[in-house]
Amino acid sequence: MADSRDFRRIAMSLQGTSEAPHFDRTAFKATRIYATLAADGLTANVKFLPEEQAFKCMMAPQAFAPVANAWGRQGWTTILLAAIDVSELRGALEAAWRHATRKKTAKKNQCTN
């Protein structure tokens, strides 16, 4: 079973991560926000790709659920921390961190004649 201490420890171990208040949550950011922790420490939100979100929610619906708004349709996923183990939490945070730190591909310049 994971908890908020595990979440914070793992998130802060990921290169370039900083922690800051974000509305009623704590945000974890590396280039972009990739995860937030609820004030009560019971749940966290992470940013998956939509297909990762669908897979996680299908395989472990007791632990993962899309955020119930437009953010959820973009891949933001709520994790019930007590429903997963620390290694699963590490995998989720690392995936979200990779997406946040991936450099955006520059659009190719188009020549006009």
Rosetta blueprint (number, residue, H / E / L):
1 M L
2 A L
3 D L
4 S H
5 R H
6 D H
7 F H
8 R H
9 R H
10 I H
11 A H
12 M H
13 S H
14 L L
15 Q L
16 G L
17 T L
18 S E
19 E E
20 A E
21 P E
22 H E
23 F L
24 D L
25 R E
26 T E
27 A E
28 F E
29 K E
30 A L
31 T L
32 R L
33 I E
34 Y E
35 A E
36 T E
37 L E
38 A E
39 A L
40 D L
41 G L
42 L L
43 T E
44 A E
45 N E
46 V E
47 K E
48 F L
49 L L
50 P H
51 E H
52 E H
53 Q H
54 A H
55 F H
56 K H
57 C H
58 M H
59 M H
60 A L
61 P L
62 Q L
63 A L
64 F E
65 A E
66 P E
67 V L
68 A L
69 N L
70 A H
71 W H
72 G H
73 R H
74 Q L
75 G L
76 W E
77 T E
78 T E
79 I E
80 L E
81 L H
82 A H
83 A H
84 I L
85 D L
86 V H
87 S H
88 E H
89 L H
90 R H
91 G H
92 A H
93 L H
94 E H
95 A H
96 A H
97 W H
98 R H
99 H H
100 A H
101 T H
102 R L
103 K L
104 K L
105 T L
106 A L
107 K L
108 K L
109 N L
110 Q L
111 C L
112 T L
113 N L
